[in-house]
């Protein structure tokens, strides 16, 4: 699949460093190391921001390297070690983000390195929490419209205007403008994540501290409710 995004425009093939990290992961598993410990060690050793693996383009770093999708890299490493992993624990991590054992934030930082840990936090707040903010505001808008008996037409624009002060189309045009590319009719996953992270930074740069804190709290509460609904 081709990649269009100006911030992620080059295909990066697997190099020796990544082969070594994946090999390190498999060797550690074969030696009896706990699979999650081995996974974190391999993630710490990883260096390349993107690659093509099993025919799929994978972008692990977003926002010029500021944000790190560690679960996407974990999925890739797990995929290279079939038959050596406890599938129930792997599925919980991949599908629900549930760690196989308790791990403090400090332990996680020590395991993967401070720079990667900061990038993980950037991805969490800049992509996952930002997505949750959009869903939370969409829920509010739908609820208000149901009370008024109005239709859902223009829902996306209402949500984006409430959060960012512009329509989704206007924001996408601004996002793609530096590359000179027209706005595509459909975004690839890497583009969607890049756009969401761009929206996060756009919101931080155009909102006061009280509004930012309020929006973050709203998004985290919504995420917590989603988690409770899955448990």
C-alpha positions as CSV (number, residue, x, y, z in Angstrom):
1,X,0.0,0.0,0.0
2,X,1.4,3.4,-0.9
3,X,2.0,6.0,1.7
4,X,1.1,9.7,1.0
5,X,1.8,11.6,4.1
6,X,4.4,14.3,3.8
7,X,5.7,13.5,7.3
8,X,6.0,9.8,6.5
9,X,6.8,9.7,2.8
10,X,9.7,7.3,2.5
11,X,9.6,3.5,2.7
12,X,12.2,2.2,5.1
13,X,13.2,-1.4,4.6
14,X,14.3,-3.7,7.5
15,X,18.0,-3.3,8.3
16,X,20.5,-5.3,10.3
17,X,19.6,-3.5,13.5
18,X,16.0,-4.5,13.3
19,X,16.8,-8.1,12.2
20,X,19.0,-8.2,15.3
21,X,16.3,-6.9,17.6
22,X,13.8,-9.4,16.3
23,X,16.4,-12.2,16.6
24,X,17.2,-11.1,20.1
25,X,13.5,-11.4,21.0
26,X,13.2,-14.9,19.6
27,X,16.5,-16.0,21.2
28,X,15.4,-14.7,24.6
29,X,12.2,-16.6,24.3
30,X,14.0,-19.8,23.4
31,X,16.3,-19.3,26.4
32,X,13.2,-19.2,28.7
33,X,13.1,-15.4,29.3
34,X,9.6,-14.1,30.3
35,X,8.1,-13.1,27.0
36,X,7.1,-9.6,28.1
37,X,10.5,-8.9,29.5
38,X,12.0,-10.1,26.2
39,X,9.6,-7.9,24.3
40,X,10.5,-4.7,26.2
41,X,14.2,-5.5,25.7
42,X,13.7,-5.8,22.0
43,X,11.7,-2.6,21.9
44,X,14.6,-0.8,23.7
45,X,17.0,-2.1,21.1
46,X,14.9,-1.0,18.1
47,X,16.0,2.0,16.1
48,X,14.3,2.4,12.7
49,X,11.2,4.6,12.7
50,X,9.4,2.7,9.9
51,X,9.7,-0.4,7.8
52,X,7.8,-2.8,5.4
53,X,7.2,-6.1,7.2
54,X,5.1,-8.9,5.8
55,X,4.0,-6.6,3.0
56,X,2.7,-3.9,5.3
57,X,4.1,-0.5,5.8
58,X,4.5,0.3,9.5
59,X,5.3,3.7,10.9
60,X,6.3,3.4,14.6
61,X,7.3,7.1,15.0
62,X,5.0,10.1,14.3
63,X,5.3,13.8,14.4
64,X,8.9,13.9,13.3
65,X,9.9,11.3,15.9
66,X,8.0,12.8,18.8
67,X,5.4,10.1,19.3
68,X,6.1,6.3,19.4
69,X,3.4,3.7,18.8
70,X,5.0,1.0,20.9
71,X,2.1,-1.4,20.5
72,X,2.5,-1.4,16.8
73,X,6.1,-2.4,17.2
74,X,5.1,-5.0,19.8
75,X,2.7,-6.5,17.3
76,X,5.4,-6.7,14.7
77,X,7.8,-8.4,17.1
78,X,5.2,-10.8,18.3
79,X,4.4,-11.7,14.7
80,X,8.0,-12.8,14.2
81,X,7.8,-15.3,17.2
82,X,4.8,-17.5,16.4
83,X,4.6,-20.6,18.6
84,X,6.8,-19.2,21.4
85,X,4.2,-17.0,23.1
86,X,1.2,-17.4,25.5
87,X,-1.6,-16.4,23.1
88,X,-4.1,-15.3,25.7
89,X,-1.6,-12.8,27.2
90,X,-0.6,-11.6,23.8
91,X,-4.2,-11.1,22.7
92,X,-4.9,-9.1,25.9
93,X,-2.0,-6.8,25.1
94,X,-2.7,-6.4,21.4
95,X,-6.5,-6.1,21.6
96,X,-7.0,-4.3,24.9
97,X,-3.6,-2.9,25.9
98,X,-3.6,-4.9,29.1
99,X,-0.1,-5.7,30.3
100,X,0.6,-9.4,31.3
101,X,1.9,-8.2,34.7
102,X,1.8,-5.0,36.8
103,X,4.4,-2.5,35.7
104,X,4.9,0.9,37.1
105,X,5.5,3.9,34.9
106,X,9.1,4.1,36.2
107,X,9.7,0.4,35.5
108,X,8.4,0.8,32.0
109,X,10.6,3.9,31.4
110,X,13.7,2.0,32.7
111,X,12.9,-1.0,30.4
112,X,12.6,0.8,27.1
113,X,14.7,4.0,27.8
114,X,13.7,7.5,28.7
115,X,13.5,8.9,25.2
116,X,11.2,6.1,23.9
117,X,9.1,6.4,27.1
118,X,8.6,10.1,26.5
119,X,7.6,9.3,22.9
120,X,5.2,6.7,24.1
121,X,3.5,9.2,26.4
122,X,3.3,11.7,23.5
123,X,1.6,9.0,21.4
124,X,-0.8,8.2,24.3
125,X,-1.9,11.8,24.8
126,X,-1.5,13.0,21.2
127,X,-3.3,10.1,19.5
128,X,-5.2,7.8,21.9
129,X,-6.4,10.5,24.3
130,X,-7.1,12.9,21.4
131,X,-9.2,10.3,19.7
132,X,-11.1,9.8,22.9
133,X,-11.7,13.5,23.2
134,X,-13.4,13.4,19.7
135,X,-15.6,10.5,20.8
136,X,-16.5,12.2,24.0
137,X,-17.5,15.4,22.3
138,X,-19.4,13.5,19.6
139,X,-21.4,11.8,22.4
140,X,-22.2,15.2,23.9
141,X,-23.3,16.6,20.5
142,X,-25.5,13.6,19.8
143,X,-27.1,13.8,23.2
144,X,-27.8,17.5,22.8
145,X,-29.3,16.9,19.3
146,X,-31.5,14.1,20.5
147,X,-32.9,16.4,23.1
148,X,-33.8,18.9,20.4
149,X,-35.0,16.2,18.0
150,X,-32.5,17.2,15.3
151,X,-30.7,15.0,12.8
152,X,-27.1,13.9,12.8
153,X,-26.2,15.7,9.6
154,X,-23.1,17.7,9.8
155,X,-22.1,15.9,13.0
156,X,-18.4,15.7,12.2
157,X,-18.2,19.4,11.5
158,X,-20.0,20.2,14.8
159,X,-17.6,18.1,16.7
160,X,-14.5,19.5,15.1
161,X,-15.7,23.1,15.4
162,X,-16.4,22.6,19.1
163,X,-12.9,21.2,19.8
164,X,-10.7,22.9,17.2
165,X,-12.7,25.8,15.9
166,X,-12.8,24.6,12.3
167,X,-14.4,21.9,10.2
168,X,-12.6,18.6,9.6
169,X,-12.2,19.5,5.9
170,X,-10.5,22.8,6.8
171,X,-8.2,21.1,9.2
172,X,-7.3,18.4,6.7
173,X,-6.5,21.1,4.1
174,X,-4.2,22.8,6.6
175,X,-2.6,19.5,7.5
176,X,-1.8,18.5,3.9
177,X,-0.9,22.0,2.7
178,X,2.8,21.8,3.5
179,X,3.2,18.8,1.2
180,X,1.2,20.4,-1.7
181,X,-0.9,17.3,-1.8
182,X,-4.7,17.4,-2.2
183,X,-6.7,16.0,0.6
184,X,-7.4,12.3,-0.1
185,X,-10.9,10.9,0.1
186,X,-9.7,8.3,2.6
187,X,-6.7,8.4,5.0
188,X,-4.4,5.5,5.5
189,X,-3.8,4.5,9.2
190,X,-0.4,6.2,9.4
191,X,-2.0,9.4,7.9
192,X,-4.9,9.2,10.4
193,X,-2.5,8.9,13.3
194,X,-0.3,11.7,12.0
195,X,-3.4,13.9,11.5
196,X,-4.7,13.1,15.0
197,X,-1.3,14.0,16.5
198,X,-1.3,17.2,14.5
199,X,-4.7,18.1,15.8
200,X,-3.4,17.5,19.4
201,X,-0.6,20.0,18.9
202,X,-2.9,22.4,17.1
203,X,-5.3,22.3,20.0
204,X,-2.5,22.8,22.6
205,X,-1.3,25.8,20.6
206,X,-4.7,27.4,20.3
207,X,-6.3,26.8,23.7
208,X,-5.8,28.2,27.2
209,X,-4.5,26.0,30.0
210,X,-7.9,25.7,31.7
211,X,-9.5,24.5,28.4
212,X,-6.7,22.0,27.8
213,X,-7.0,20.6,31.3
214,X,-10.7,20.3,31.0
215,X,-10.6,18.6,27.6
216,X,-7.9,16.1,28.8
217,X,-10.0,15.3,31.8
218,X,-13.0,14.7,29.7
219,X,-11.1,12.4,27.3
220,X,-9.6,10.4,30.1
221,X,-12.9,9.9,31.8
222,X,-14.4,8.7,28.5
223,X,-11.5,6.2,28.1
224,X,-12.1,5.0,31.6
225,X,-15.8,4.4,30.9
226,X,-14.9,2.5,27.7
227,X,-12.6,0.3,29.7
228,X,-15.2,-0.4,32.3
229,X,-17.6,-1.4,29.5
230,X,-15.1,-4.0,28.2
231,X,-14.4,-5.5,31.6
